[in-house]
Amino acid sequence: MKKEEFERLLDVCCGALTHEAKKSGFSTSLQFENRVREVLDDLLKDESEMRVDFDSPPQAFPDIALGEYGVEVKFTLADTWKSIANSIQESQRVQSVKYIYIVFGKMGGKPEVRWGDYEKSVVHVRTSHVPRFEVELPSKGETGRKSLFELMGVSYSDFSKMGINEKMKYVRSYAKKMHPNERLWWMGDEENEHALPLNIRLYTHLDENERNRLRAETYLLCPQILKSGRAKRKYDDAAMFLLSYHGVLCHQARDLFSAGSVANPNNDDNGGLYIERALKLLEPELQKAAVEMDDALFVEYWGESVKPESRIRKWLEKADAIAKGWKPSFSLFGGKYAHG
């Protein structure tokens, strides 16, 4: 059977299922998938070499394999043509299938069943415990939308043949392009890969020495903490660093760096700039962290490699450019790094 013929068969299949959806509806994905199988099997009754397998493995991809054609069934009770699809790894792919289509049953709003080309319908990839495709059939009359594979610059056919490591190179590149201002720690990369600790801890439960060490590391990597109090999102990178690299969750990141409790732990007076005082108290930890921290962290957060002995000076240059109303290089470390 030629592609054009199979696609005309899908037209008839979806037309019949749309009529049923409007008349009596479908309540579950399993009910809908079984009905898709029954309708296709009836339409193919004269095709001796294309029979529907009603006992295919539940994890097989696509759901229905018909020689070189495959049908992945999607169903929703909502009024949307969007759905989470299979894993990008496709470990259960039916190898005989060359062309894959989606048959999508939408029960929300105006019930309808439509089909689409699988490759053109994949619009996104999202990660939970495993990267999965997201599919969406275009609205009627919609044109010009690019598929995920067009955005990644690779055909679905070529992508499917790759190993997971090669696939992830494309996924990382796509994700970073879609989220240029966010740190996608969950994606990892081959050059700077790290694992999120399994035991997530609360910052407030750590002992004082560990809290000070982590604060020092975070100050160094994220000098934007020194921005004015009205600056938005200045603590975002700090909170994400502590979570992704140390498994430490902070309820209120601001309190770690500029609150009175860290600037004046003895509560002996109320004067001065809190963040300046907090940094002065951390000078030994800042110097130790600058020497001991992995250079890959500075490449990731500063965008450049810096020798350990030059990190404090470099950090103060960044801090001076960010801080308002005071000069960190003059105030900290006895002014030995003062410049400008």
C-alpha positions in Angstrom: 0.0 0.0 0.0 1.3 3.4 -1.0 1.5 6.3 1.5 -1.2 8.2 -0.2 -3.5 5.2 0.1 -2.8 4.7 3.8 -3.4 8.4 4.5 -6.8 8.2 2.7 -7.5 5.2 4.9 -6.7 7.3 8.0 -9.1 9.9 6.7 -11.9 7.4 6.6 -10.9 6.0 10.0 -10.9 9.4 11.7 -14.2 10.3 10.1 -15.9 7.2 11.5 -14.4 7.8 14.9 -15.4 11.4 14.9 -19.0 10.4 14.3 -18.8 8.0 17.2 -17.1 10.6 19.4 -19.9 13.1 18.8 -22.7 10.5 19.2 -21.6 8.4 22.2 -18.1 9.5 23.1 -15.1 7.7 24.5 -14.4 7.8 28.2 -10.9 6.2 28.5 -7.7 6.0 26.4 -7.9 2.2 26.4 -11.4 2.2 25.1 -10.4 4.7 22.3 -7.3 2.8 21.4 -9.2 -0.5 21.1 -11.8 1.2 18.9 -9.0 2.6 16.6 -7.7 -1.0 16.2 -11.2 -2.3 15.4 -11.9 0.3 12.8 -8.5 0.0 11.1 -8.8 -3.8 11.1 -12.2 -3.5 9.4 -10.9 -1.0 6.8 -7.9 -3.4 6.1 -10.0 -6.6 5.7 -9.0 -6.9 2.1 -5.3 -6.3 2.8 -4.0 -9.8 3.6 -0.5 -8.5 4.5 -1.7 -5.8 6.9 -3.5 -7.1 9.9 -4.0 -5.4 13.2 -2.4 -7.1 16.2 -4.8 -6.9 19.1 -2.3 -8.4 21.5 0.8 -6.2 20.8 3.1 -5.5 23.8 1.7 -2.6 25.9 5.0 -0.6 25.7 5.5 -1.0 22.0 6.0 2.1 19.9 4.0 2.9 17.9 0.9 1.4 19.4 -0.3 -0.2 16.1 2.2 -1.6 13.6 1.0 -2.3 10.1 4.0 -3.4 8.0 6.0 -0.2 7.3 3.2 2.0 8.6 2.6 2.7 12.3 -0.1 4.5 14.3 0.5 6.0 17.7 -2.9 6.6 19.5 -3.4 9.7 21.7 -6.5 10.5 23.7 -7.7 13.3 25.9 -10.8 14.4 27.7 -9.6 18.0 27.5 -10.1 20.5 24.7 -6.6 20.3 23.4 -4.6 18.6 20.6 -1.5 18.4 22.8 -0.2 15.4 24.6 3.0 13.9 26.1 4.3 11.1 23.9 7.0 8.4 23.9 10.5 8.5 25.3 13.1 9.9 23.0 15.1 6.7 23.5 12.4 4.6 21.7 13.8 1.4 23.2 10.5 -0.4 22.3 10.3 0.8 18.8 8.9 -1.7 16.2 11.8 -1.8 13.8 9.7 -2.7 10.7 7.8 0.6 10.9 9.1 3.3 8.6 6.3 5.8 8.6 4.5 6.8 11.8 1.2 8.6 12.2 -0.8 9.9 15.2 -4.5 9.2 15.6 -5.7 11.7 18.2 -9.1 11.5 19.9 -10.1 14.8 21.6 -13.3 14.6 23.7 -13.2 18.1 25.3 -15.0 21.0 23.6 -16.2 19.7 20.3 -15.3 16.0 20.1 -13.2 15.1 17.1 -10.7 12.5 15.9 -7.9 13.6 13.6 -4.6 12.2 12.4 -1.2 13.7 11.7 2.3 12.9 10.6 4.2 12.0 13.7 7.4 13.8 12.8 5.6 17.0 12.0 3.5 16.8 15.2 6.4 16.5 17.6 6.8 20.1 18.9 8.8 19.9 22.1 10.8 17.6 24.4 10.4 17.7 28.2 12.2 16.0 31.0 10.9 14.4 34.1 12.7 11.2 34.9 13.3 10.6 31.2 13.1 12.9 28.2 9.8 12.5 26.3 8.5 14.1 23.2 5.4 16.3 23.3 3.1 16.2 20.3 0.5 18.6 19.1 -1.7 18.5 16.1 -2.0 21.9 14.4 -5.2 23.8 14.6 -7.2 23.8 11.4 -5.8 26.4 9.0 -2.6 26.7 11.0 0.5 26.9 8.8 4.2 27.7 9.2 4.7 25.9 12.5 8.0 24.1 12.8 8.4 20.6 14.3 10.9 19.9 17.0 13.1 18.1 14.5 13.2 21.2 12.2 14.1 23.3 15.2 16.9 20.8 16.2 18.1 20.6 12.6 17.9 16.9 12.2 15.3 14.6 10.6 13.2 12.3 12.7 14.5 9.3 10.7 18.1 10.2 11.5 17.4 11.1 15.1 15.7 7.7 15.7 18.8 5.8 14.6 21.1 7.6 17.1 22.2 6.3 20.5 20.8 8.1 23.5 24.1 10.1 24.1 24.0 11.5 20.6 20.3 12.3 20.9 20.9 14.2 24.1 23.4 16.5 22.3 20.5 17.7 20.2 18.1 17.9 23.1 20.5 19.9 25.2 21.2 22.3 22.4 17.5 22.8 21.8 16.7 23.2 25.5 19.4 25.8 26.0 18.2 27.7 22.9 14.7 27.7 24.2 15.8 28.8 27.7 18.9 31.0 27.2 18.5 32.8 30.6 18.0 29.7 32.7 20.4 27.2 34.1 19.3 23.7 32.9 21.1 21.8 35.6 18.8 18.8 35.1 20.2 18.4 31.5 23.8 17.9 32.4 26.4 17.9 29.6 29.4 15.7 28.7 32.0 18.4 29.6 30.5 19.6 32.9 28.3 16.8 34.2 27.2 16.5 37.8 24.6 14.5 39.6 22.0 16.0 41.9 22.4 14.4 45.4 19.5 12.1 46.2 19.2 13.4 49.8 17.7 16.9 49.5 18.5 18.8 52.7 17.1 22.0 54.1 19.6 24.8 54.5 18.3 25.6 58.0 19.2 22.1 59.2 22.9 22.4 58.3 25.6 23.2 60.8 27.2 26.6 60.9 30.4 25.6 59.2 28.6 24.1 56.2 26.2 27.0 55.9 29.2 29.4 55.8 31.0 27.3 53.2 28.0 27.1 50.9 27.3 30.9 51.3 30.9 31.7 50.4 30.8 29.5 47.3 27.5 31.0 46.2 28.7 34.6 46.7 31.7 33.9 44.5 29.8 32.3 41.6 26.8 34.6 41.8 28.0 38.2 42.3 24.6 39.5 41.2 23.6 38.9 44.8 25.2 42.3 45.4 22.7 44.1 43.3 20.4 46.6 44.9 17.5 45.2 47.1 15.0 46.1 44.4 16.7 44.0 41.7 14.5 41.1 40.5 15.6 37.5 40.4 19.0 38.3 41.8 18.9 35.2 44.0 17.7 32.7 41.3 21.1 31.4 40.3 22.1 31.2 44.0 19.2 29.0 44.9 19.6 26.8 41.9 23.3 26.3 42.5 22.7 25.2 46.1 20.0 22.8 45.0 21.6 21.4 41.9 25.2 21.0 43.1 24.7 20.4 46.8 21.1 19.2 47.2 20.3 22.0 49.6 16.9 23.6 49.5 16.6 27.3 50.7 13.1 28.6 51.6 14.2 32.2 51.5 17.5 32.8 49.6 17.6 36.4 50.6 18.0 35.5 54.3 21.2 33.6 53.5 23.1 36.6 52.2 21.8 40.0 53.4 19.5 39.5 56.4 20.5 40.8 59.8 20.9 37.3 61.1 24.0 36.7 58.9 25.3 40.3 59.0 25.1 40.8 62.7 24.9 37.3 64.4 25.7 38.8 67.8 22.9 41.4 67.5 25.2 44.0 69.1 24.1 46.9 66.9 21.9 47.8 64.0 24.2 49.9 61.8 25.9 49.4 58.5 25.1 47.8 55.2 24.0 44.2 55.9 25.5 42.5 52.8 28.8 44.3 53.4 29.0 43.2 57.0 28.0 39.6 56.0 30.8 39.4 53.5 33.4 40.7 55.9 32.5 38.0 58.3 32.9 35.4 55.5 36.3 36.6 54.2 38.2 33.4 55.4 35.6 31.1 53.8 35.6 33.2 50.6 39.4 32.9 50.2 39.3 29.1 50.9 36.4 28.6 48.4 38.2 30.6 45.7 41.2 28.3 45.9 39.4 24.9 46.3 36.4 25.2 44.0 36.4 23.4 40.6 37.3 25.7 37.7 34.4 24.2 35.7 32.1 26.0 38.0 33.6 29.4 37.2 33.5 28.6 33.5 29.8 27.8 33.9 28.8 30.8 36.1 31.3 33.4 35.0 31.8 32.3 31.4 35.6 32.0 31.8 38.4 30.0 33.4 40.2 31.8 36.2 43.2 30.6 38.1 42.6 30.0 41.8 45.0 32.8 42.9 43.2 35.3 40.7 39.6 34.5 41.6 39.1 36.9 44.6 40.5 39.8 42.5 38.3 38.9 39.6 35.2 38.5 41.8 35.8 41.9 43.3 36.0 43.4 39.9 32.6 42.0 39.1 31.2 43.0 42.6 32.4 46.6 42.2 30.5 46.8 38.9 27.3 45.5 40.5 27.2 46.9 44.0 25.5 50.3 44.6 26.6 52.7 47.3 29.8 51.0 48.3 32.9 49.5 46.7 33.5 45.9 47.7 37.2 45.9 46.6 37.9 48.9 49.0 35.8 47.4 51.9 36.8 43.7 51.9 40.1 42.0 52.6 41.6 45.2 54.0 41.4 46.9 50.6 44.4 44.9 49.3 42.6 44.3 46.0 41.2 47.8 45.7 41.2 49.3 42.2 39.6 52.1 40.3 
